[in-house]
Amino acid sequence: MKKANLTYQLIVMAFLIALEIVFTRFLSIQLPIARIGFGFLPVAVTAIMFGPIKAGICYAIGDVLGMLIFPSGMYFPGFTLSAFITGVLYGLILHNREVTTKRAFLAALTVLCSITVVLNTLWLYIMMGQGFWALVPTRLAEAALMLVVQTITIPFIWNRVILKIPMKPIF
């Protein structure tokens, strides 16, 4: 039975990695100063279902595969590290807990402040040589917008969509 459970977990994680790639690359809305992306949803679902380490690994794999399959610029390993940490943070806050709006807000706030505003801005500064502080206002605006989007969508998708799907493997 454990082998069937592991196989089921791997299949679900592979599906969520594929969704993350598609959502990140194709389901984003570009606004003048920010991009509203939905790649966080499969990462949050992975974190809720499988915990921080598996979510971090899945998001890092998704980042590398996304760059290999649909390159959108130069590969930079810092963003893969950011992806791993993002999955870990979502998992630490959301795994084995009720997914409420308050908890989704805490997870989104933690990820957006530490990863989007600080770490990813640092990676952009290293890659492009632009002033770190010159990038921060735009990153803050994007984070503020995404905070609202994530706070609403994570609990909605988990509680109203994912929990309605049968999760037991049929073998």
Secondary structure, DSSP 8 states (H G I E B T S, - for coil): -HHHHHHHHHHHHHHHHHHHHHHHHHS-EE-SS-EE--THHHHHHHHHHH-HHHHHHHHHHHHHHHHHHS--S---HHHHHHHHHHHHHHHHHHTTS---HHHHHHHHHHHIIIIIIIIHHHHHHHHH---HHHHHHHHHHHHHHHHHHHHHHHHHIIIIIGGGS--S---
